[in-house]
């Protein structure tokens, strides 16, 4: 898809969201001037005649914005409520007091033709005042009647090679113009029968995704580098407002996304001004909004973004797509078929292109069984992907060992089914167990269901209930690809509700207690979990290694970003370490200065940060790998406690009382969806979406915005400007 700098400013995308003044749709309103279709003296509407010599400019059989006309010149449209070609007819529709442009470029010598002809398939009654050519209402050129074939002498036009001809929507009542063809002609001409195929308009609630619409990853490789284009096959009639799309490369030993300072995805002009990207070696996220409303429906093979890649080695791999958001101008989510690509193009990757090895809905479950004072925990994979299962390393964790613990002792180990029995190992402590095995005989094949991986023995220590949770170190298919099933914890005894509140568990002589600084946080909130030993034994405390586990990572998770670490008090500050997965934080430290002495109470060992992920409640437990006294290093037999973190999801609020008025006729009043005082839901439909960004751009200078700074100051700097538009975009 070619770009045309006369109508768009293509800025290089950066890792930060950007917007510039030239991108605003208000810049496109009323665009007229040099190079547009002139309508000076001599322009008019010619009568019907007989045969003529003609040169086709465009018949709209294969039109796309940013593409080429029949002469090979640029063609495009923007700003209209509708600008789409279907069945060989170009439909332009203006909204009341809005404007738009349709442009087509001359390529070649047309000096032998005496007129330009617009062959109309239909028009609204007010099309004569709703559309202009070079600033002159179309009705004035057509003597009040806009129908049939409108003819304009070339003597009144700039028809030089490379000149642009532009048809504008006037700042007037809404109107519609249907163009069957644009052509140059000389001599007499016969009237052309217009094409009258109608394009149905979706009704409210009707699916707007075009039949067979696809979103494709299209790699291109040259030497040791290349790109991946993200291409939407067709824009629905309801337009395209914006997107957030993730790309993933399956095997980074073959290829990876390019990273480094200043490296980012590139976006076409329509998206370049309101866009952002983030790249790691294996994943890339591209996000943009069509702030100029250039994609209005019917455009085909639309380039959304181009992501750079580097080639790392021989072989082949796939690049796949997933959609976080892809919305039309009504805020409706589109659902195209996702098409993965091969790197290098045309090769056959190890895994079938577009196939995620993990079967959708696959779970890895901890399934306890108890009889008397003993029992077991089975680790079960619900379904093996088509690419098989080569092996695994899985950790199990019991939250409250005063209720149940993994069985330990000489000769005690996990049991494995025959497929894994020859290459397997296990290690068990009271609170944690690790099971590891390989399917050396390739006995587990794709499609098998409810596959038992291991059985771990447990003992019952007391009354009450607790949970056993799982975390994955490795779980790979036969191609070495990591599988990502949903993790399902189990209750001990089965069917019980674990005790999860501090103080309700049965304390021991020494207790290891996780304490939250706040027990309830919002979706964008964080909490700190402090691990405290309620009393140090007389023999002192030499050091510890503890695992802190979040039972449900769909509610909260540990921060795994670069630089994330636990905090330790001064006694442990010189000799310590921490490591994080989403579900488990491991903290390890030694009291090298012998600062902790026997008899001390409420001793803080470490503090780990937790971030909210989704609404609900989850257990946070602590388990002991090592907790030792001074001197002989005897283990401290402490009871491990459990706490509960709740993440509150705010009820969507539509705050209209004392809020600003409507930004556009026909819309509801803007609403503050989360009660923070920012009215980011500009169309008042109860959610923040890409259309709100476009409305913000459209009406940024309007009194309803500038007169309500407190309601629209997203970045809190005391005014409302383009930075607030960027801040709204980043909220989506």
C-alpha positions as CSV (number, residue, x, y, z in Angstrom):
1,X,0.0,0.0,0.0
2,X,1.7,3.2,-1.1
3,X,1.7,6.4,1.0
4,X,1.2,9.9,-0.2
5,X,3.0,12.7,1.7
6,X,0.8,15.4,0.3
7,X,-2.0,14.4,2.7
8,X,-0.2,12.8,5.6
9,X,3.0,13.4,7.6
10,X,4.7,10.1,8.2
11,X,6.6,10.3,11.5
12,X,8.8,7.5,12.6
13,X,7.1,5.6,15.4
14,X,8.8,5.7,18.8
15,X,8.5,3.6,21.9
16,X,6.4,6.5,23.4
17,X,2.9,7.4,22.3
18,X,3.0,10.5,20.1
19,X,0.7,12.9,18.4
20,X,1.3,16.0,16.4
21,X,-0.8,19.0,15.3
22,X,-0.7,18.0,11.6
23,X,-2.5,14.7,12.4
24,X,-5.6,16.3,13.8
25,X,-8.7,15.7,11.8
26,X,-9.5,19.4,12.2
27,X,-6.5,20.1,9.9
28,X,-8.3,18.2,7.1
29,X,-11.6,20.2,7.5
30,X,-12.1,22.5,4.6
31,X,-8.9,21.6,2.9
32,X,-8.8,23.5,-0.4
33,X,-6.2,25.4,-2.4
34,X,-3.5,25.0,-5.1
35,X,-3.6,21.7,-6.9
36,X,-7.2,21.0,-6.2
37,X,-9.9,20.6,-8.9
38,X,-10.3,24.1,-10.2
39,X,-13.8,25.3,-11.2
40,X,-13.3,28.6,-12.8
41,X,-15.1,30.2,-15.8
42,X,-16.2,27.7,-18.3
43,X,-17.0,24.8,-15.9
44,X,-20.5,23.5,-16.3
45,X,-22.8,20.5,-17.0
46,X,-22.8,19.3,-20.6
47,X,-25.8,17.6,-22.2
48,X,-25.9,13.9,-23.2
49,X,-24.3,13.1,-26.6
50,X,-22.9,10.3,-28.7
51,X,-19.7,8.4,-29.0
52,X,-16.5,9.9,-27.6
53,X,-12.8,9.1,-26.9
54,X,-12.3,8.6,-23.2
55,X,-9.4,7.9,-20.8
56,X,-10.3,6.2,-17.5
57,X,-9.0,7.7,-14.3
58,X,-10.8,5.3,-11.9
59,X,-13.7,2.9,-12.2
60,X,-13.4,1.9,-8.4
61,X,-13.5,-1.8,-9.2
62,X,-10.4,-2.3,-7.0
63,X,-10.1,0.9,-5.1
64,X,-8.2,1.3,-1.8
65,X,-7.1,4.3,0.2
66,X,-3.4,4.9,-0.4
67,X,-3.6,2.8,-3.5
68,X,-3.4,3.6,-7.2
69,X,-6.0,4.7,-9.8
70,X,-6.3,3.4,-13.3
71,X,-3.7,5.8,-14.4
72,X,-1.2,4.6,-11.8
73,X,-1.5,7.7,-9.7
74,X,-2.2,8.1,-6.0
75,X,-5.8,7.9,-4.8
76,X,-7.2,8.2,-1.3
77,X,-9.9,9.7,0.9
78,X,-10.3,10.8,4.5
79,X,-12.5,12.7,6.9
80,X,-15.8,11.6,5.4
81,X,-18.4,9.8,7.5
82,X,-18.2,7.1,4.7
83,X,-15.6,6.8,2.0
84,X,-15.7,3.3,0.5
85,X,-15.8,1.5,-2.8
86,X,-18.1,-1.5,-3.4
87,X,-19.4,-3.0,-6.6
88,X,-17.5,-0.5,-8.7
89,X,-19.1,2.5,-7.0
90,X,-17.3,5.0,-4.7
91,X,-19.6,6.2,-2.0
92,X,-18.8,9.5,-0.2
93,X,-21.0,10.6,2.7
94,X,-20.6,13.7,4.8
95,X,-21.8,14.2,8.3
96,X,-23.5,17.4,9.3
97,X,-21.0,20.2,9.7
98,X,-18.1,17.9,8.9
99,X,-15.9,17.7,5.9
100,X,-13.8,15.3,4.0
101,X,-11.6,14.8,1.0
102,X,-11.3,12.5,-2.0
103,X,-8.2,12.8,-4.1
104,X,-6.9,11.3,-7.3
105,X,-3.7,12.1,-9.1
106,X,-3.1,12.5,-12.9
107,X,-0.3,10.4,-14.3
108,X,0.6,11.1,-17.9
109,X,-0.3,13.6,-20.7
110,X,-4.1,14.3,-20.9
111,X,-3.9,17.5,-22.9
112,X,-5.7,16.0,-25.9
113,X,-9.0,15.6,-23.8
114,X,-11.3,18.6,-23.5
115,X,-13.2,17.7,-20.3
116,X,-13.3,15.7,-17.1
117,X,-16.4,13.6,-16.5
118,X,-17.8,12.5,-13.1
119,X,-20.2,9.6,-13.9
120,X,-22.6,9.5,-11.0
121,X,-24.5,6.4,-9.9
122,X,-26.6,8.3,-7.4
123,X,-26.7,11.3,-5.1
124,X,-28.7,12.7,-2.2
125,X,-31.1,15.6,-3.0
126,X,-28.7,18.0,-1.3
127,X,-25.5,16.7,-2.8
128,X,-25.2,20.0,-4.8
129,X,-24.5,21.9,-1.5
130,X,-22.9,19.1,0.5
131,X,-19.9,18.7,-2.0
132,X,-17.5,21.1,-3.6
133,X,-15.0,21.1,-6.4
134,X,-12.2,23.5,-5.6
135,X,-14.5,25.4,-3.2
136,X,-17.4,25.7,-5.6
137,X,-20.6,23.9,-4.7
138,X,-21.2,21.0,-7.0
139,X,-24.8,22.2,-7.6
140,X,-23.5,25.4,-9.0
141,X,-21.4,23.5,-11.5
142,X,-24.4,21.2,-12.4
143,X,-27.0,24.0,-12.7
144,X,-28.6,22.8,-9.5
145,X,-29.0,19.1,-10.6
146,X,-26.3,16.7,-9.5
147,X,-27.1,13.5,-11.5
148,X,-26.0,11.7,-14.6
149,X,-22.6,12.8,-15.9
150,X,-21.1,16.0,-14.6
151,X,-18.7,17.4,-17.2
152,X,-15.9,20.0,-16.5
153,X,-13.7,21.6,-19.2
154,X,-10.1,20.7,-18.8
155,X,-9.3,24.3,-19.7
156,X,-10.4,25.3,-16.2
157,X,-8.4,22.5,-14.5
158,X,-4.7,21.8,-13.7
159,X,-4.3,18.6,-15.7
160,X,-0.6,18.5,-15.9
161,X,1.3,15.3,-15.2
162,X,1.3,14.7,-11.4
163,X,-1.5,17.2,-10.6
164,X,-4.0,16.3,-7.9
165,X,-7.8,16.6,-8.3
166,X,-9.7,16.8,-5.1
167,X,-13.4,16.5,-4.3
168,X,-14.4,18.0,-0.9
169,X,-17.3,17.6,1.5
170,X,-18.6,21.1,2.3
171,X,-19.2,22.3,5.8
172,X,-22.9,21.9,5.3
173,X,-25.8,19.5,5.9
174,X,-25.0,15.8,5.4
175,X,-25.1,14.5,1.9
176,X,-24.2,11.5,-0.2
177,X,-22.5,11.1,-3.6
178,X,-22.0,7.8,-5.5
179,X,-19.4,7.9,-8.2
180,X,-19.4,5.2,-10.9
181,X,-16.3,6.4,-12.7
182,X,-14.0,9.4,-13.3
183,X,-12.6,9.8,-16.8
184,X,-11.2,12.3,-19.3
185,X,-13.2,12.6,-22.6
186,X,-13.1,14.4,-25.9
187,X,-15.7,14.7,-28.6
188,X,-19.3,13.6,-28.1
189,X,-20.1,11.0,-25.3
190,X,-22.9,8.7,-24.5
191,X,-24.4,8.8,-21.1
192,X,-23.1,5.9,-18.9
193,X,-25.5,3.6,-17.1
194,X,-24.5,3.9,-13.5
195,X,-23.9,0.9,-11.3
196,X,-26.6,0.8,-8.6
197,X,-25.5,-2.0,-6.3
198,X,-26.4,-1.1,-2.8
199,X,-24.1,-1.6,0.2
200,X,-26.1,-2.6,3.2
201,X,-25.5,-0.7,6.5
202,X,-25.3,-2.9,9.6
203,X,-28.0,-2.3,12.1
204,X,-27.3,-1.8,15.9
205,X,-25.9,-4.9,17.4
206,X,-25.2,-6.5,14.0
207,X,-21.8,-8.1,13.4
208,X,-19.6,-5.6,11.5
209,X,-16.8,-7.9,10.6
210,X,-16.5,-8.4,6.8
211,X,-17.0,-12.0,5.7
212,X,-13.6,-13.7,5.3
213,X,-11.8,-10.7,6.9
214,X,-8.3,-11.7,7.9
215,X,-5.5,-10.2,9.9
216,X,-2.2,-11.5,8.6
217,X,1.5,-11.5,9.7
218,X,3.5,-11.0,6.4
219,X,7.2,-11.5,6.9
220,X,9.9,-10.3,4.4
221,X,13.6,-11.2,4.8
222,X,16.7,-9.9,3.1
223,X,20.0,-11.2,4.3
224,X,20.2,-11.1,8.1
225,X,17.3,-8.7,8.7
226,X,13.7,-8.2,7.6
227,X,10.3,-7.0,8.6
228,X,6.8,-8.3,9.5
229,X,3.9,-6.4,8.1
230,X,0.5,-6.6,10.0
231,X,-2.2,-6.4,7.3
232,X,-6.0,-6.2,7.6
233,X,-7.6,-7.7,4.5
234,X,-10.6,-5.3,4.5
235,X,-12.0,-2.5,6.6
236,X,-15.8,-3.0,7.4
237,X,-18.3,-0.4,6.4
238,X,-18.3,0.9,9.9
239,X,-14.6,2.0,9.6
240,X,-11.6,1.3,11.7
241,X,-10.8,3.4,14.8
242,X,-7.7,1.7,16.3
243,X,-6.0,-1.4,17.4
244,X,-3.6,-3.1,19.9
245,X,-2.1,-6.3,18.4
246,X,0.6,-8.6,19.8
247,X,3.1,-10.5,17.6
248,X,5.0,-13.5,18.7
249,X,8.0,-15.4,17.2
250,X,8.0,-19.0,18.1
251,X,11.7,-19.8,17.8
252,X,14.1,-16.8,18.5
253,X,17.1,-19.1,17.6
254,X,15.9,-18.6,14.0
255,X,14.6,-15.0,14.1
256,X,13.7,-12.4,16.7
257,X,12.3,-8.9,16.8
258,X,14.9,-6.2,16.6
259,X,15.5,-4.5,19.9
260,X,17.8,-1.6,21.0
261,X,17.6,2.1,21.7
262,X,15.5,3.9,19.2
263,X,14.2,0.7,17.5
264,X,10.4,0.6,17.1
265,X,7.7,-0.4,14.7
266,X,6.8,1.8,11.8
267,X,3.2,2.9,11.1
268,X,1.6,4.2,7.9
269,X,0.5,7.9,7.8
270,X,-3.0,7.2,9.1
271,X,-1.6,5.8,12.3
272,X,1.8,7.4,12.6
273,X,0.7,10.3,14.8
274,X,-1.1,8.4,17.6
275,X,0.9,5.2,18.0
276,X,3.2,3.2,20.2
277,X,5.2,0.0,20.1
278,X,7.2,-2.2,22.4
279,X,9.6,-4.9,21.3
280,X,11.4,-7.8,23.0
281,X,13.1,-10.6,21.1
282,X,10.1,-12.9,21.1
283,X,7.2,-10.5,21.3
284,X,6.1,-7.2,19.9
285,X,3.1,-5.0,20.7
286,X,1.8,-2.4,18.2
287,X,-0.9,0.1,19.2
288,X,-2.4,3.0,17.2
289,X,-5.5,5.1,16.6
290,X,-6.8,6.4,13.3
291,X,-7.0,9.9,14.6
292,X,-7.6,11.4,11.2
293,X,-10.5,9.0,10.4
294,X,-8.9,8.0,7.2
295,X,-10.2,4.4,7.2
296,X,-13.9,4.8,6.8
297,X,-14.9,1.4,5.3
298,X,-14.2,-0.8,2.2
299,X,-10.4,-0.3,2.1
300,X,-8.6,-3.5,1.4
301,X,-5.1,-4.8,2.2
302,X,-4.6,-2.2,4.9
303,X,-1.1,-2.0,6.4
304,X,-1.4,-1.4,10.1
305,X,2.2,-1.7,11.2
306,X,5.7,-2.9,10.2
307,X,7.9,-4.5,12.8
308,X,11.6,-5.1,12.3
309,X,13.2,-8.5,12.7
310,X,16.7,-10.0,12.7
311,X,17.7,-13.4,11.5
312,X,19.7,-15.3,14.1
313,X,20.2,-18.8,12.5
314,X,19.2,-21.5,10.1
315,X,15.9,-23.1,10.2
316,X,12.3,-21.8,10.0
317,X,9.8,-20.4,12.5
318,X,6.4,-18.8,12.7
319,X,5.3,-15.3,13.7
320,X,1.7,-15.3,15.0
321,X,-0.8,-12.6,16.0
322,X,-3.2,-12.1,18.9
323,X,-5.6,-9.2,19.2
324,X,-6.1,-7.2,22.4
325,X,-8.2,-4.5,20.7
326,X,-9.4,-4.0,17.1
327,X,-12.3,-1.7,16.9
328,X,-14.5,0.0,14.3
329,X,-15.7,3.6,14.5
330,X,-18.6,2.5,16.7
331,X,-16.3,0.9,19.2
332,X,-17.3,-2.7,18.2
333,X,-14.6,-5.3,18.4
334,X,-13.7,-6.9,15.1
335,X,-13.0,-10.6,14.8
336,X,-11.0,-11.4,11.8
337,X,-9.3,-14.7,11.0
338,X,-5.7,-14.6,12.3
339,X,-3.1,-15.7,9.7
340,X,0.4,-16.5,10.9
341,X,3.5,-16.1,8.7
342,X,6.6,-18.2,8.1
343,X,10.2,-16.9,8.6
344,X,11.8,-17.1,6.1
345,X,8.7,-16.7,3.8
346,X,7.6,-19.9,2.1
347,X,9.4,-22.2,4.5
348,X,7.8,-24.9,6.6
349,X,8.3,-24.2,10.3
350,X,8.7,-27.0,12.9
351,X,5.2,-26.2,14.1
352,X,2.3,-25.7,11.7
353,X,2.1,-22.0,10.9
354,X,-0.5,-20.2,13.1
355,X,-0.8,-23.1,15.6
356,X,-0.2,-22.4,19.2
357,X,1.1,-25.7,20.7
358,X,-1.1,-25.3,23.8
359,X,-4.7,-26.4,23.1
360,X,-7.1,-23.7,24.0
361,X,-8.6,-24.3,27.5
362,X,-5.9,-26.7,28.6
363,X,-5.3,-26.9,32.3
364,X,-2.7,-28.3,34.6
365,X,-4.3,-29.3,37.9
366,X,-3.4,-30.3,41.4
367,X,-5.9,-33.1,42.4
368,X,-5.6,-34.1,46.1
369,X,-7.0,-37.3,47.5
370,X,-7.1,-38.0,51.3
371,X,-7.7,-41.2,53.3
372,X,-7.3,-41.0,57.0
373,X,-4.0,-39.3,57.9
374,X,-2.4,-39.6,54.5
375,X,-3.1,-38.9,50.9
376,X,-1.7,-37.9,47.5
377,X,-1.7,-35.1,45.0
378,X,-2.0,-36.0,41.4
379,X,-0.6,-33.6,38.8
380,X,-2.8,-33.8,35.7
381,X,-2.6,-32.2,32.2
382,X,-6.1,-32.0,30.7
383,X,-4.9,-32.3,27.0
384,X,-1.7,-32.9,25.2
385,X,-1.2,-30.7,22.1
386,X,-0.8,-32.1,18.6
387,X,2.9,-31.6,18.9
388,X,3.2,-34.1,21.8
389,X,4.8,-33.8,25.3
390,X,8.5,-34.3,25.8
391,X,8.9,-33.5,29.5
392,X,8.3,-31.3,32.5
393,X,9.6,-29.8,35.7
394,X,6.8,-28.7,38.0
395,X,6.7,-27.3,41.6
396,X,3.9,-27.9,44.1
397,X,3.4,-25.8,47.2
398,X,1.2,-26.5,50.2
399,X,0.0,-23.2,51.9
400,X,-0.5,-24.4,55.5
401,X,1.7,-27.3,56.6
402,X,-0.1,-27.4,60.0
403,X,-3.0,-28.9,58.0
404,X,-1.1,-31.1,55.5
405,X,2.4,-31.5,54.3
406,X,4.3,-33.4,51.7
407,X,5.6,-36.7,53.1
408,X,9.4,-36.7,53.6
409,X,11.9,-39.3,54.8
410,X,14.4,-41.8,53.5
411,X,13.1,-43.5,50.3
412,X,10.0,-41.3,50.0
413,X,9.5,-39.9,46.5
414,X,6.8,-39.0,44.0
415,X,5.5,-41.8,41.7
416,X,5.4,-41.4,37.9
417,X,3.3,-43.3,35.3
418,X,5.1,-45.7,33.0
419,X,5.7,-43.2,30.2
420,X,7.9,-41.1,32.6
421,X,9.2,-43.8,35.0
422,X,12.6,-44.4,33.4
423,X,13.7,-40.7,33.3
424,X,12.3,-39.0,36.4
425,X,13.2,-37.4,39.7
426,X,11.5,-35.7,42.6
427,X,12.5,-33.7,45.7
428,X,10.1,-33.2,48.7
429,X,10.1,-30.9,51.7
430,X,7.1,-30.4,54.0
431,X,5.8,-27.4,52.1
432,X,7.2,-27.8,48.5
433,X,7.7,-30.7,46.1
434,X,9.4,-30.7,42.7
435,X,8.6,-33.3,40.1
436,X,10.7,-33.7,36.9
437,X,10.4,-36.2,34.1
438,X,11.0,-36.9,30.4
439,X,8.9,-39.0,28.0
440,X,12.0,-40.8,26.7
441,X,10.0,-43.5,24.8
442,X,7.8,-40.9,23.2
443,X,4.8,-42.7,24.7
444,X,2.6,-39.6,25.1
445,X,1.2,-38.5,21.8
446,X,-0.9,-35.5,20.7
447,X,-4.6,-35.4,21.6
448,X,-4.4,-37.5,24.8
449,X,-6.6,-36.2,27.6
450,X,-6.4,-36.2,31.4
451,X,-2.8,-37.3,31.4
452,X,-1.3,-38.1,34.8
453,X,2.2,-36.6,35.1
454,X,3.1,-37.4,38.7
455,X,1.6,-38.4,42.1
456,X,3.1,-36.8,45.3
457,X,2.5,-38.3,48.8
458,X,1.1,-36.1,51.6
459,X,0.4,-36.5,55.3
460,X,-2.4,-34.9,57.3
461,X,-1.1,-32.9,60.3
462,X,-4.2,-31.4,61.8
463,X,-7.7,-30.1,61.4
464,X,-8.7,-27.3,58.9
465,X,-8.1,-27.0,55.2
466,X,-5.4,-25.7,52.9
467,X,-4.5,-25.4,49.2
468,X,-1.9,-27.0,47.1
469,X,-0.8,-24.9,44.1
470,X,1.4,-25.4,41.1
471,X,4.1,-23.5,39.2
472,X,5.8,-24.5,36.0
473,X,9.6,-24.4,35.5
474,X,9.4,-26.4,32.2
475,X,6.5,-28.0,30.3
476,X,7.5,-28.7,26.7
477,X,6.1,-30.3,23.6
478,X,8.2,-32.6,21.3
479,X,9.5,-29.5,19.4
480,X,10.9,-28.0,22.6
481,X,8.2,-25.3,22.7
482,X,7.0,-24.2,26.2
483,X,3.3,-25.0,26.9
484,X,1.2,-22.5,28.8
485,X,-1.8,-24.2,30.4
486,X,-4.1,-22.6,33.0
487,X,-3.0,-23.6,36.5
488,X,-5.6,-25.0,38.8
489,X,-5.0,-25.3,42.5
490,X,-6.5,-28.0,44.7
491,X,-8.0,-28.1,48.2
492,X,-6.9,-30.4,51.0
493,X,-9.1,-32.2,52.0
494,X,-10.8,-32.2,48.6
495,X,-14.0,-30.0,48.5
496,X,-13.1,-27.9,51.5
497,X,-12.6,-24.2,51.7
498,X,-9.0,-23.4,52.9
499,X,-8.5,-21.2,56.0
500,X,-7.0,-18.0,54.7
501,X,-7.1,-15.3,57.3
502,X,-4.3,-14.4,59.6
503,X,-5.1,-15.4,63.2
504,X,-7.6,-18.0,62.2
505,X,-4.9,-20.7,61.7
506,X,-3.6,-22.7,64.6
507,X,-0.3,-21.0,65.6
508,X,2.7,-23.0,66.7
509,X,5.6,-22.0,69.0
510,X,7.1,-20.2,66.1
511,X,5.1,-18.8,63.3
512,X,6.1,-17.4,59.9
513,X,3.5,-14.9,58.9
514,X,2.9,-13.1,55.6
515,X,1.4,-9.6,56.3
516,X,-0.1,-7.3,53.7
517,X,0.3,-3.5,54.1
518,X,-3.1,-3.3,52.5
519,X,-5.6,-6.1,52.2
520,X,-7.7,-4.5,49.4
521,X,-6.3,-2.8,46.3
522,X,-7.7,-1.6,43.0
523,X,-6.9,-2.9,39.5
524,X,-4.0,-0.5,39.1
525,X,-2.8,-1.0,42.6
526,X,0.1,-2.7,44.4
527,X,0.7,-4.2,47.8
528,X,3.7,-5.3,49.8
529,X,3.9,-8.7,51.5
530,X,6.1,-8.6,54.6
531,X,7.3,-12.0,55.9
532,X,7.6,-11.9,59.7
533,X,8.9,-14.5,62.2
534,X,6.8,-13.9,65.3
535,X,9.5,-15.0,67.7
536,X,13.2,-16.0,67.3
537,X,14.2,-19.1,69.2
538,X,16.8,-18.8,72.0
539,X,19.4,-20.3,69.6
540,X,19.0,-17.3,67.3
541,X,18.5,-17.0,63.6
542,X,21.3,-17.5,61.1
543,X,19.4,-17.3,57.8
544,X,16.6,-18.4,55.6
545,X,15.3,-19.4,52.2
546,X,11.6,-19.0,51.8
547,X,9.1,-19.2,48.9
548,X,6.1,-16.8,48.9
549,X,3.3,-18.1,46.6
550,X,0.3,-16.4,45.1
551,X,-2.4,-19.1,44.5
552,X,-4.3,-17.3,41.7
553,X,-2.2,-15.2,39.3
554,X,-5.3,-14.1,37.5
555,X,-5.9,-11.9,40.5
556,X,-2.4,-10.8,41.5
557,X,1.2,-11.6,40.6
558,X,4.7,-10.8,41.6
559,X,6.5,-8.1,39.6
560,X,8.9,-9.9,37.2
561,X,10.2,-6.8,35.4
562,X,13.8,-5.8,35.1
563,X,15.1,-4.6,38.5
564,X,12.3,-6.1,40.5
565,X,13.6,-7.4,43.8
566,X,12.6,-8.0,47.4
567,X,13.6,-5.6,50.2
568,X,15.5,-6.8,53.3
569,X,15.9,-5.2,56.7
570,X,19.4,-4.0,57.7
571,X,20.3,-7.2,59.5
572,X,20.0,-9.1,56.2
573,X,21.0,-6.3,53.8
574,X,24.6,-7.5,53.1
575,X,23.9,-11.1,52.2
576,X,20.7,-11.6,50.4
577,X,19.0,-12.5,47.0
578,X,15.6,-12.8,45.5
579,X,14.0,-14.2,42.4
580,X,10.5,-13.9,41.0
581,X,8.1,-15.7,38.7
582,X,4.5,-14.5,38.4
583,X,3.3,-17.0,41.1
584,X,6.4,-17.5,43.3
585,X,9.0,-15.2,45.0
586,X,12.0,-16.8,46.5
587,X,13.8,-14.8,49.2
588,X,17.1,-15.9,50.7
589,X,19.4,-14.1,53.3
590,X,21.9,-14.6,56.0
591,X,22.4,-12.7,59.3
592,X,26.2,-12.4,58.7
593,X,26.6,-9.8,61.5
594,X,24.7,-11.9,64.0
595,X,22.3,-8.9,64.5
596,X,19.2,-11.1,65.2
597,X,19.4,-12.6,68.7
598,X,17.2,-15.1,70.5
599,X,13.9,-14.0,72.0
600,X,13.3,-11.1,69.6
601,X,9.7,-10.8,68.4
602,X,8.0,-9.8,65.2
603,X,11.2,-9.9,63.2
604,X,10.8,-8.8,59.6
605,X,12.7,-11.1,57.2
606,X,11.8,-9.7,53.7
607,X,9.2,-7.6,51.8
608,X,8.0,-8.6,48.3
609,X,5.9,-6.4,46.0
610,X,2.6,-7.7,44.5
611,X,0.7,-6.1,41.5
612,X,-3.0,-6.4,40.8
613,X,-4.0,-8.4,37.7
614,X,-7.8,-8.9,37.9
615,X,-10.7,-8.8,40.2
616,X,-11.2,-11.3,43.0
617,X,-9.3,-12.7,46.0
618,X,-6.3,-14.9,46.2
619,X,-4.3,-16.7,49.0
620,X,-0.7,-15.7,49.6
621,X,1.3,-18.3,51.4
622,X,4.9,-18.8,52.6
623,X,6.8,-22.1,52.6
624,X,10.2,-22.9,54.1
625,X,13.2,-24.3,52.2
626,X,15.6,-23.3,55.0
627,X,15.1,-21.5,58.3
628,X,18.0,-22.2,60.7
629,X,19.3,-21.3,64.1
630,X,22.8,-19.9,64.8
631,X,25.6,-22.3,65.7
632,X,24.6,-25.9,64.7
633,X,22.2,-24.6,62.1
634,X,19.2,-26.6,63.4
635,X,16.0,-26.1,61.4
636,X,13.4,-23.9,63.1
637,X,10.0,-25.7,63.0
638,X,7.8,-22.7,62.3
639,X,4.2,-22.9,61.3
640,X,3.6,-21.1,58.0
641,X,0.5,-18.9,57.8
642,X,-1.6,-17.7,54.9
643,X,-3.1,-14.3,54.1
644,X,-5.6,-13.1,51.5
645,X,-5.4,-10.2,49.1
646,X,-8.5,-8.8,47.4
647,X,-8.4,-6.8,44.2
648,X,-11.5,-4.6,43.8
649,X,-12.9,-3.9,40.4
650,X,-14.7,-0.5,40.5
651,X,-18.2,-0.5,39.3
652,X,-18.4,1.4,36.0
653,X,-19.8,4.8,36.8
654,X,-21.4,7.2,34.3
655,X,-21.0,10.5,36.1
656,X,-23.0,13.1,34.3
657,X,-24.2,15.3,37.2
658,X,-22.0,18.4,37.3
659,X,-20.0,17.0,34.4
660,X,-19.4,18.5,31.0
661,X,-22.1,18.6,28.2
662,X,-22.1,16.5,25.1
663,X,-19.1,17.0,22.8
664,X,-21.1,16.2,19.7
665,X,-24.7,16.3,18.8
666,X,-26.4,12.9,19.1
667,X,-24.0,11.5,21.7
668,X,-24.5,11.0,25.5
669,X,-22.7,13.3,27.9
670,X,-19.1,12.3,28.7
671,X,-18.7,10.1,31.8
672,X,-16.0,9.5,34.4
673,X,-15.8,5.7,34.3
674,X,-13.7,5.2,37.4
675,X,-14.5,8.1,39.6
676,X,-11.0,9.8,39.3
677,X,-12.5,13.0,37.9
678,X,-11.3,12.5,34.3
679,X,-14.2,12.3,31.8
680,X,-12.4,10.1,29.3
681,X,-15.5,8.4,28.1
682,X,-16.3,11.2,25.6
683,X,-19.1,9.5,23.8
684,X,-20.8,8.6,27.1
685,X,-21.2,4.8,26.3
686,X,-19.7,3.7,29.7
687,X,-16.3,2.7,28.5
688,X,-13.0,4.2,27.2
689,X,-12.2,3.2,23.6
690,X,-10.5,4.4,20.5
691,X,-13.5,6.5,19.4
692,X,-13.1,8.6,22.5
693,X,-9.5,9.4,21.3
694,X,-10.9,10.5,17.9
695,X,-13.6,12.6,19.5
696,X,-11.0,14.2,21.8
697,X,-8.9,15.2,18.8
698,X,-11.9,16.5,16.9
699,X,-13.2,18.7,19.7
700,X,-10.0,19.5,21.5
701,X,-10.4,23.3,20.8
702,X,-14.1,23.4,21.4
703,X,-15.6,25.2,24.4
704,X,-17.0,22.0,25.9
705,X,-13.4,20.8,26.3
706,X,-11.5,23.9,27.0
707,X,-14.2,25.2,29.3
708,X,-14.0,22.1,31.5
709,X,-10.3,21.7,32.1
710,X,-10.8,19.8,35.4
711,X,-12.8,17.2,33.5
712,X,-10.4,16.7,30.6
713,X,-7.0,17.4,32.0
714,X,-5.7,13.7,31.8
715,X,-2.1,14.4,32.7
716,X,-2.9,16.9,35.5
717,X,-0.8,19.8,34.2
718,X,-3.5,22.3,34.5
719,X,-4.5,22.6,30.8
720,X,-6.0,20.5,28.0
721,X,-3.8,19.9,25.0
722,X,-2.5,17.2,22.8
723,X,-0.6,15.6,25.7
724,X,-4.0,14.8,27.3
725,X,-5.0,13.1,24.1
726,X,-1.9,10.9,24.3
727,X,-2.7,10.2,28.0
728,X,-6.2,9.0,27.0
729,X,-4.8,6.8,24.2
730,X,-2.5,5.1,26.7
731,X,-5.5,4.3,29.0
732,X,-7.0,2.0,26.4
